[in-house]
Amino acid sequence: MSQAIPRVQRLVIITGLVLATAYASVGFVHQERAVRRLTSEVTQRQHDLDATRQEQQTLTAEIAALNDPVHYAQYATLVARHTLMLTRPDETLFIVTWQSGGDSHGPQAPRSTDWKALLHAADIPNP
């Protein structure tokens, strides 16, 4: 009986150490997974923030360009010429209409204006 108590104590101590090690390992794995998940979330949010800042810089540059009187006058002239079909005294305005060969049964929806392409075609600097 005197030898059984130290064996039981050693068995309890070893079992306790194994259980503590297993618990610590499971906690470590769980913590590593949480760190990876949070790191990927932070990376995604940082990417979104960078994209938003780039868009903000682009819009700020466009606003600055429109606040410049010369650029604003060029832009207003281009819009007036395109929308109102205004011409200069030495120009002739031709209005050309056609229907595509594939769908001539109904009216087509008007397309939106590509202002950046018009500005580029008119050699107006676009930020």
Summary of the structure (lengths in Angstrom):
residues: 127
radius of gyration: 36.2
end to end distance: 91.6
largest distance: 120.2
contacts: 218
relative contact order: 0.07
helix: 68%
strand: 0%
